[in-house]
Amino acid sequence: MEPQQRTDRASRTVRARAEHVYAVMTDPRALEAWLPPEGMTGRIERFDPRPGGGYRMVLTYTDPASAQGKTTGSSDVAEVEFAELVPGERIVQRGVFDSPDPEFAGTMTMTWQLTEVPEGTLVTVEATGVPPGISPADHEEGLASSLANLAAYVEQ
């Protein structure tokens, strides 16, 4: 029997129009600024913003002494493919995580839904196929941190 895939969700309303949120979600410099959760920095090594395209992101822990990287001792590497891009509405991406530990390797699909609301845009992210080594609490904290960074980035 195949293990059931876990799905994690998070959402946040940001004070910006959906078109602007979508633009910063598909811009490599903006992604480097807001996507890494607190305690990490990000570097995009290649970027091709079209369905079937994608990017490679290296996330590095800012405090190597407390780092528990999944790819190396202080970093996580993800190869991300854009499965669907609907301007101002939705981004579906598949991230393949590079790790020698099977508990942290695999493909996770993240669907980012943008919904206009009176206060701005409700950004909802749903992650399916979350590697089992990522605890639900850690993932919830990381998603919330990225959404807070996104809000700060688009509201400045």
C-alpha positions as CSV (number, residue, x, y, z in Angstrom):
1,M,0.0,0.0,0.0
2,E,1.4,3.4,-1.0
3,P,1.7,6.0,1.8
4,Q,-0.9,8.8,1.6
5,Q,0.5,12.1,0.4
6,R,0.4,14.9,2.8
7,T,-1.1,18.3,1.9
8,D,-0.1,21.5,3.7
9,R,-1.9,24.8,3.3
10,A,-1.3,28.4,4.3
11,S,-2.9,31.8,3.3
12,R,-2.5,35.5,3.9
13,T,-4.2,38.6,2.6
14,V,-1.7,41.1,1.2
15,R,-2.5,44.8,0.4
16,A,-1.8,44.7,-3.3
17,R,-3.6,43.8,-6.5
18,A,-3.4,40.3,-7.8
19,E,-1.6,41.4,-10.9
20,H,1.2,42.9,-8.8
21,V,1.4,39.8,-6.6
22,Y,1.6,37.6,-9.6
23,A,4.4,39.8,-11.1
24,V,6.6,39.4,-8.0
25,M,5.9,35.7,-8.0
26,T,7.3,35.3,-11.5
27,D,10.3,37.7,-11.2
28,P,13.6,36.0,-10.2
29,R,15.0,39.0,-8.2
30,A,11.7,39.3,-6.3
31,L,11.6,35.6,-5.6
32,E,15.1,35.7,-4.2
33,A,13.9,38.5,-1.8
34,W,10.6,37.1,-0.5
35,L,10.4,33.3,-1.0
36,P,13.2,32.2,1.4
37,P,11.7,31.8,4.9
38,E,13.3,33.6,7.9
39,G,16.8,32.3,8.6
40,M,17.6,31.7,4.9
41,T,18.7,33.5,1.8
42,G,17.9,32.5,-1.8
43,R,19.8,32.6,-5.1
44,I,18.2,31.7,-8.4
45,E,20.7,30.2,-10.8
46,R,18.5,30.0,-13.9
47,F,15.0,31.2,-14.6
48,D,12.5,30.5,-17.5
49,P,9.0,31.9,-16.7
50,R,6.8,29.8,-19.0
51,P,4.8,26.5,-18.6
52,G,7.4,23.8,-18.8
53,G,10.1,26.2,-17.9
54,G,11.2,26.9,-14.3
55,Y,14.1,27.8,-12.1
56,R,16.8,26.4,-9.8
57,M,17.0,28.0,-6.4
58,V,19.7,27.5,-3.8
59,L,18.5,28.3,-0.3
60,T,21.3,28.9,2.3
61,Y,20.9,29.1,6.0
62,T,22.1,32.4,7.4
63,D,23.5,30.7,10.6
64,P,25.5,27.8,9.4
65,A,26.1,26.7,13.0
66,S,22.4,25.8,13.5
67,A,21.8,24.7,9.9
68,Q,20.4,21.4,9.0
69,G,20.4,21.6,5.2
70,K,18.8,18.9,3.2
71,T,21.1,19.1,0.2
72,T,24.4,20.1,1.9
73,G,25.1,20.9,5.6
74,S,23.9,24.5,5.1
75,S,21.8,24.6,2.0
76,D,18.7,23.3,0.2
77,V,18.5,23.1,-3.6
78,A,15.2,22.9,-5.5
79,E,14.6,22.4,-9.2
80,V,11.2,24.0,-9.9
81,E,9.1,23.5,-13.0
82,F,6.2,25.8,-13.8
83,A,3.3,23.4,-14.6
84,E,0.7,26.2,-15.0
85,L,0.9,30.0,-15.1
86,V,-2.4,32.0,-15.2
87,P,-1.6,35.7,-14.9
88,G,-3.1,37.4,-11.9
89,E,-4.8,34.1,-10.7
90,R,-2.7,31.0,-10.2
91,I,0.8,29.5,-10.4
92,V,1.3,25.7,-10.2
93,Q,4.9,24.6,-9.7
94,R,6.6,21.2,-9.1
95,G,9.7,21.4,-7.0
96,V,12.2,18.5,-7.0
97,F,14.4,18.6,-3.9
98,D,17.9,17.4,-4.1
99,S,18.8,15.4,-1.0
100,P,20.7,12.2,-0.3
101,D,18.2,11.5,2.4
102,P,15.0,10.0,0.9
103,E,13.0,11.5,3.8
104,F,13.7,15.0,2.3
105,A,13.9,14.1,-1.4
106,G,11.1,14.0,-3.9
107,T,8.7,16.2,-5.8
108,M,6.3,18.6,-4.1
109,T,3.6,20.4,-6.1
110,M,2.8,23.9,-4.9
111,T,-0.3,25.7,-6.1
112,W,-0.4,29.4,-5.4
113,Q,-4.0,30.8,-5.8
114,L,-4.5,34.6,-6.0
115,T,-8.1,35.8,-5.1
116,E,-9.0,39.5,-5.2
117,V,-10.7,40.6,-1.9
118,P,-11.7,44.1,-0.7
119,E,-8.4,44.4,1.3
120,G,-6.2,43.3,-1.6
121,T,-5.3,39.7,-2.6
122,L,-5.8,36.6,-0.7
123,V,-2.8,34.4,-1.4
124,T,-3.3,30.7,-0.7
125,V,-0.6,28.1,-1.1
126,E,-1.3,24.4,-1.2
127,A,1.6,22.0,-1.1
128,T,1.0,18.3,-2.0
129,G,3.6,15.5,-1.9
130,V,5.4,17.2,1.0
131,P,8.6,15.1,1.8
132,P,7.9,13.2,5.0
133,G,11.1,14.5,6.6
134,I,9.7,18.0,6.7
135,S,7.6,18.2,9.8
136,P,4.1,19.8,9.5
137,A,5.0,22.4,12.2
138,D,8.3,23.4,10.4
139,H,6.5,23.5,7.0
140,E,3.6,25.7,8.5
141,E,6.2,28.0,9.9
142,G,8.2,28.2,6.7
143,L,5.1,28.9,4.5
144,A,3.9,31.5,7.0
145,S,7.3,33.2,6.9
146,S,7.4,33.2,3.1
147,L,3.9,34.7,3.0
148,A,4.9,37.4,5.5
149,N,7.9,38.2,3.3
150,L,5.7,38.4,0.3
151,A,3.3,40.8,2.0
152,A,6.2,43.0,3.2
153,Y,7.7,43.0,-0.4
154,V,4.5,43.9,-2.2
155,E,3.2,46.4,0.4
156,Q,6.4,48.5,0.5
